[in-house]
Every structure is written in C-alpha cells, then in structure tokens.
Amino acid sequence: MKGSFFRGTTHVCDYKYQKSFDNWLRRLVHPPQKVLGGWVKPGMTVIDAGCGIGYFSLGMAGLVGPGGKVISVDLQDGALAKLEQRAEKSGLDSIIETYKCEADTLGPLPKADFALAFWMVHETPDAGNFFKELHSALNRNSYMLFTEPPFHISKKRFEEEINLAEQAGFRFLGQPKIRFCKSALFERP
Ligand SMILES: C[S@@+](CC[C@H](N)C(=O)[O-])C[C@H]1O[C@@H](n2cnc3c(N)ncnc32)[C@H](O)[C@@H]1O
C-alpha cells in the first residue's frame, strides 16, 4: 500500500511511518490511564479501530487486564503483525486479538463495551458506515471516543464527523481535552 505520514495517495497512514508518533514520547503526551482510564476498566472488552502498530491497544490491554480483551482492527497486515510482536514482547498477547478489516468495512467483530478510533476516522472512505458498524459492535450503554489530528482536520470536517456518528445512533456527550487532538465522546444508548 502506498502511503505517507497522514496524507498520501491512499490517505492511509502507512504503518512503516507510525514509529514516528508511536514511541516513548507518546507515553508522556498520551498516557493511556489519563486519556482512557475514565471509560476503560478492568475486565472490559474494548475495540481499537484503526489500531495501527498498537499504541492504544497495548495501553488498553494494561487497563482491561487479564480478565478483559482488546479487539484491535486495522486494514494493514503489517500494522497488525507489528502489534502482535509488541504484544508478545510485553506479555499482553493473551489479551489482544487482531482483526484484519477492509477499507470499506470493519467486518464482523465481537461485542464490546467501549470503542476507540484514534486519529483514523478521516482515513475511512465512508465515515457514516464506519460509525454504523462501530455502533452495532457495541453493547448498550457503552461509550465510543474518536479523535482526529488537530491541524489538518478542519473544525467543519470534525463537526461533520460528529453528525455522522449521531446519525449512526450515538449520543454526543462532549469533547474531552486530549493533547494534539480534536476529540468527541459518545454514548451508545
Ligand atoms: C494515523 S494511524 C493511527 C494509529 C493508531 N490509532 C494510533 O493512534 O497510533 C491510522 C490507522 O488507521 C488505519 N485505517 C485507515 N483506514 C481504516 C479503515 N477504513 N478501517 C480500519 N483501519 C483503518 C490505518 O491503517 C492506520 O494504521
């Protein structure tokens, strides 16, 4: 797949570039407990949609613990392979399950209690369908958080994405402050 850092011919962030933002510095900028600890609890099953090489999959595996599950979904085989390596190295491989999807569909996923889509909605060809699929993968009374990179996703585009999530059945709860992100939190009623 031909790609680049965020922008590219396919608009998909190539997994080979992801070490430039999935590294030790990210743990200072986006500590998983601080960013997600309000919604991700021990024993939960959670989805990391567009997980890439797995920064938040690994982080959420730590939060859900051995009694929970992280469903990590991406369309790049290379990203999932890298995540599997990292999960094994960190002893988190029994918690993380990887799923290869296609650009236009996440495919069938196990039911979950929380879904994260971090810096990836703008890469999907049909954000409306993406949110519908995420909605059906979630249990009632669960939460969904999506974030977008702050600079190249305009306010208007971000608001359009929020509208699409609402049209898919999510209830908008607000915009939690997360560094280097436009973010939106929803309930799946
Ligand atoms: C900018 S990276 C972010 C990776 C990760 N979420 C993070 O925060 O480090 C975006 C990821 O979304 C994935 N992606 C893009 N379009 C997708 C789609 N339609 N379905 C699933 N994953 C997708 C890409 O393959 C890429 O790994």
Ligand as a Chemical Component Dictionary entry (heavy atoms), coordinates in Angstrom:
data_LIG
# 
_chem_comp.id                   LIG 
_chem_comp.type                 NON-POLYMER 
_chem_comp.pdbx_formal_charge   0 
_chem_comp.three_letter_code    LIG 
# 
loop_
_chem_comp_atom.comp_id 
_chem_comp_atom.atom_id 
_chem_comp_atom.alt_atom_id 
_chem_comp_atom.type_symbol 
_chem_comp_atom.charge 
_chem_comp_atom.model_Cartn_x 
_chem_comp_atom.model_Cartn_y 
_chem_comp_atom.model_Cartn_z 
_chem_comp_atom.pdbx_ordinal 
LIG C1  C1  C 0  -2.754  7.649 11.852 1  
LIG S1  S1  S 1  -2.844  5.923 12.128 2  
LIG C2  C2  C 0  -3.293  5.885 13.846 3  
LIG C3  C3  C 0  -2.948  4.587 14.505 4  
LIG C4  C4  C 0  -3.382  4.474 15.967 5  
LIG N1  N1  N 0  -4.813  4.623 16.116 6  
LIG C5  C5  C 0  -2.647  5.444 16.847 7  
LIG O1  O1  O 0  -3.294  6.342 17.421 8  
LIG O2  O2  O -1 -1.424  5.314 16.975 9  
LIG C6  C6  C 0  -4.363  5.447 11.331 10 
LIG C7  C7  C 0  -4.571  3.943 11.224 11 
LIG O3  O3  O 0  -5.913  3.709 10.780 12 
LIG C8  C8  C 0  -5.910  2.652 9.861  13 
LIG N2  N2  N 0  -7.074  2.779 8.971  14 
LIG C9  C9  C 0  -7.263  3.675 7.982  15 
LIG N3  N3  N 0  -8.455  3.487 7.388  16 
LIG C10 C10 C 0  -9.027  2.446 8.020  17 
LIG C11 C11 C 0  -10.265 1.760 7.844  18 
LIG N4  N4  N 0  -11.132 2.111 6.897  19 
LIG N5  N5  N 0  -10.546 0.724 8.673  20 
LIG C12 C12 C 0  -9.651  0.353 9.636  21 
LIG N6  N6  N 0  -8.456  0.962 9.837  22 
LIG C13 C13 C 0  -8.146  1.984 9.031  23 
LIG C14 C14 C 0  -4.599  2.792 9.113  24 
LIG O4  O4  O 0  -4.211  1.571 8.508  25 
LIG C15 C15 C 0  -3.655  3.268 10.216 26 
LIG O5  O5  O 0  -2.989  2.181 10.820 27 
# 
loop_
_chem_comp_bond.comp_id 
_chem_comp_bond.atom_id_1 
_chem_comp_bond.atom_id_2 
_chem_comp_bond.value_order 
_chem_comp_bond.pdbx_ordinal 
LIG C1  S1  SING 1  
LIG S1  C2  SING 2  
LIG S1  C6  SING 3  
LIG C2  C3  SING 4  
LIG C3  C4  SING 5  
LIG C4  N1  SING 6  
LIG C4  C5  SING 7  
LIG C5  O1  DOUB 8  
LIG C5  O2  SING 9  
LIG C6  C7  SING 10 
LIG C7  O3  SING 11 
LIG C7  C15 SING 12 
LIG O3  C8  SING 13 
LIG C8  N2  SING 14 
LIG C8  C14 SING 15 
LIG N2  C9  SING 16 
LIG N2  C13 SING 17 
LIG C9  N3  DOUB 18 
LIG N3  C10 SING 19 
LIG C10 C11 SING 20 
LIG C10 C13 DOUB 21 
LIG C11 N4  SING 22 
LIG C11 N5  DOUB 23 
LIG N5  C12 SING 24 
LIG C12 N6  DOUB 25 
LIG N6  C13 SING 26 
LIG C14 O4  SING 27 
LIG C14 C15 SING 28 
LIG C15 O5  SING 29 
# 
